[in-house]
Amino acid sequence: MNASAFPSSPPRDFAGYGDAAPAMRWPGGAGLAVSFVLNIEEGAEFALSAGDERNEACHEVTHEVRGAPDLCMESHFEYGARVGYRRIADLLARAGVPLTLNCCARALEATPWIAEDAVRRGFEVCCHGWRWESHAGLPVDEERERIARSAAAIARLTGRPPAGWHTKSSASVNTRRLLVEHGGFLYDSDAYNDDLPFYREVAGQAHLVLPYGFDTNDMRFFDSHAFVRGADFADYCGDAFDWLLAESREAPRMLSIGLHTRIIGRPGRIGGLRALVERIAGREGVWLATREQIARHWRATVPPPPGMAGARA
């Protein structure tokens, strides 16, 4: 099927910044911004017991129960809320690491104590959709309603609307337009194509994108078991950190580190997160920040490209 079959699909950009990355520095003159993101999805996974059309098949083991509630799957997800969240949040808070929570709104409704704890600790709460699901192919009116419902739930539970959005898996061709239409979203993270934020013209506005990463992410404990021990996670993410830090002496860089309460929160893996934090902490030229802080600094220091809607005159 050729691209013309989806005329609303945004044009692809294979060039990026090339050799012309913005001449900017992060606060304190840092070259590398590091963003730790903890995904809160427990209670938003597909479950027949929650009235969904199927059970989630992606968790600690690979199988799918059809036609009946999957109590094994549900129990695996519950671990993240019951144990993993506190273990991770305490570790990062003790180390003084700012944290963004990527929250599915249905999950946060199921675990309101996480919302209360996030507010108390000063964590950013980003919107990760309503359920733990892809938006690709969603009817536009249905997607519009889910965005509004998700943002309203997070605002009610935390006292402020989310500044950011990140779709699980693929966004739809309409997601960014609907985020801009909804208003209030400072950025989205529905991209995996760069080591720096960038602007996209959406509905006549310069919309900011903060790319995310699936490689520097504890999901790889589940994805083909690329990570097995906590040290695998620490070593891989640490190597990415070292490389980007070296590059950041010449041009700014950003590193996203993805975490999940039910994955890295297990006692056999959490040591990998501690080792990574110890490898990063105190390094010169590094700014640890929430994604909202990164987005606000970028908007304040890097204007949209000339000619883009929303660019400064």
Summary of the structure (lengths in Angstrom):
residues: 313
radius of gyration: 19.2
end to end distance: 40.9
largest distance: 59.6
contacts: 1021
relative contact order: 0.18
helix: 38%
strand: 15%
